[in-house]
Structures are given as C-alpha cells and as structure tokens.
C-alpha cells in the first residue's frame, strides 16, 4: 500500500478505496507491517514523554512507572482494535450494509493511523499542542471510517455512513478515554 493511497482515504470514497479493494491486502500482512509498528508509537511516546517531562502533562506524573503504563496501554490498544473490527461489521450490517470481516478489520486497522501518528506530537512538551493535534487526527480518522464505509460497502448513503461513523467513533472515543484513564490512574 502506497502512502499516496493512504493520504486519500480520509477525503474521498472514490480515491484510495478502489485501489485497496483491488489489491485486497492480506490482514496478516497489513497488521504485521502497518498496524503493529504504528500501534507501538503511542505507548513508546507515552513512555518517552512520561520519562522526560511528565509535569508538562500531568501533576504528580513523575511518580508513575511509565514502562508499565506503556505496556498496559499497548495491550489495551490491541484488544480495542480487535473489538473495533467486530463493531464495524455489526453496525454496518445493522444499518443494512454488507461488509465482510476482512473489510471490517481492514477498516479498523487503517482508521486509527492518524491517531497513532499524532502521538509523535508528544515530542513537544505542550498539552495544548497535543490536544489540537489529537483533534485533527480524530477528524481524519472519522473521515477514514466515513469514506471507508462508503467505499468498501459500495454505498453513497450519507446518512447511513454517518450513523455508522457516529457509533464506531463513539465506541472508539470511549475506548480512548478508558486508555487515557489508564494513563492517569496508573
């Protein structure tokens, strides 16, 4: 999968998604070479930021065992990813769209890429900067799910696609909130 293909995914159902369908990437390959390495970024960046400048983000964060927090974050992230693939399929089918498990897990694996990449912002010790960067990444992830549903389910039902995005992203936000609570409470 080329980077140019990935860059079109949040913006259009007509660009990028047809090529992904055409090459029909194997999930094992996608998860091994894209999902796994990128999903390691947030825990690694949490460890880095927590170890180097914890007070920039949380009071009393210097006392945390950041290696344990990063490990727990990563494991929870993987479980959430598996649940999201299942959720995409269930919600799409509930709304009358057909999507197979391959495409549902493909979409679940591609959608968080902007969020994973936004964790690189933790190199900058600024809560405001990272909040803005995370919101922009969330918007891009919403676009990927929206246009992915349109592209992979071959529908232009805007209301149906938006309904699926709302449910899937809502569940994703709950999962991310739980992950952040893990960081704060750990």
PyMOL commands that set and color helices and strands:
alter all, ss='L'
color gray80, all
select helices_A, chain A and resi 3-8+17-23+27-52+54-56+61-63+66-94+101-111+113-123+127-152+158-185
alter helices_A, ss='H'
color red, helices_A
deselect
rebuild
show_as cartoon
